[in-house]
């Protein structure tokens, strides 16, 4: 996946697209305040320094778990994207 959204991250920043999840789990409504928990996202683009001296390498198309706080939300073409740093990435999904 290499989606061109017309925005390139600089330095250690990455651009991700949050994966929309249901507002309910098992029929229980999840309030907006709870949605600020870690978020699943797909990496859209990676800045030149985001992988410098770090392992594993982050690449476009990977599914990750990121911290919602500390990320900046941006609307581009009607879609929501988030700009964050690699330090806000908690893990990679393997499936």
Secondary structure, 3 states (H helix, E strand, C coil): CCCCCCCCCCCCEEEEEECCCCCEECCEECCHHHHHCCEEEEEEEECCCCCCCCCCCCCCCCEEEECCCCCEEEEECCEEEEEEEHHHEEEECCC
